[in-house]
């Protein structure tokens, strides 16, 4: 399962950005066409976060629906429509929905117990 390798990379990335604070929440965006099972990703996170900077952090997953647009006129096509531009007659190109993005890290800084968003 590649979900474990994705989570391993995620935890490493969070560690690089957390600046020594206590990570409280990690939010990622996953495209519906990214080939990742959100349930398996959550399970992998629960196991992989033990003993890491993410040990106390919750994981929030935001799905990103596929979006298709015309490569020429950039017209966004309605969900469920034919993947061809009605104006230009060109095949549509995928513009969103296949990504995996580390969108937000919530970190508590020890000095003043302030929350910081990275």
Rosetta blueprint (number, residue, H / E / L):
1 X L
2 X H
3 X H
4 X H
5 X H
6 X H
7 X H
8 X H
9 X H
10 X H
11 X H
12 X H
13 X H
14 X H
15 X H
16 X H
17 X H
18 X L
19 X L
20 X L
21 X L
22 X E
23 X E
24 X E
25 X E
26 X E
27 X E
28 X E
29 X E
30 X E
31 X E
32 X L
33 X L
34 X L
35 X L
36 X L
37 X L
38 X H
39 X H
40 X H
41 X H
42 X H
43 X H
44 X H
45 X H
46 X H
47 X H
48 X H
49 X L
50 X L
51 X L
52 X L
53 X L
54 X L
55 X L
56 X L
57 X L
58 X E
59 X E
60 X E
61 X E
62 X E
63 X E
64 X E
65 X L
66 X L
67 X E
68 X E
69 X E
70 X E
71 X L
72 X L
73 X L
74 X L
75 X L
76 X E
77 X L
78 X L
79 X L
80 X L
81 X L
82 X L
83 X L
84 X E
85 X L
86 X L
87 X L
88 X L
89 X L
90 X L
91 X E
92 X E
93 X E
94 X E
95 X E
96 X E
97 X L
98 X L
99 X L
100 X E
101 X E
102 X E
103 X E
104 X E
105 X E
106 X E
107 X E
108 X E
109 X E
110 X L
111 X L
112 X L
113 X L
114 X E
115 X E
116 X E
117 X E
118 X L
